[in-house]
């Protein structure tokens, strides 16, 4: 969208997915990268074929716990990702029988664990951690979802008001995604410098852990997640 043939197609505003969802809801934006859980709240059309998913461990969504997962009673969460918070609730309830109280907290692992039994750390703060070196129980939530369901986990989709998802817009998003994938080494070099990560970590993350081109199985996983998340949310409200 910045460097390819699609660079003049849209007016761009860079925000985290949760804010993108709010901007689409308010009409401030036509299309955004939307947390998948937001599809249970807004009536949106999806740009097909593009998004953010994983087909195994995702590495950037970690639940770190001082106690076994089934004993978590208080969970500190980085609430900048709505989907990851709901995924944690689903997996803790379905796999471990735990329904912890959620506490919003900045992504500082040790501070989070002083307040709660477990911590949900996402994005760059999770990539800065070495799970094997932590003296805690660590769960990669992308990997746990795939293991427990046999389906991919879709964290976010490009979506917007139905009238905004035109054939021209869909083509621009799909071509932009392919343009980026074809230039992955340029992206690895730029992002590793900007974020202070080793190029090997960035390359592995973008080529092994994260999937940006979505297919039929991804959307099956998305539907399954939305059903599970709504069920857990309903149970929590009734409880």
Secondary structure by P-SEA (a helix, b strand, c coil): ccccccccccbbbbbcaaaaaaaaaacccccccccccccccccccccccbbbbbccccccbbbbbccccccccbbbbccccaaaaaaaaaaaaaccccbbbbbbbcccaaaaaacccbbbbccccccccccccccccccaaaaaaaaaccbbbbccccccccccccaaaaaaaaaaaaaaaaaaaaaaaaaaaaacccaaaaaaaacccccccccaaaaaaaaaaaaaaaaaaaaaaac
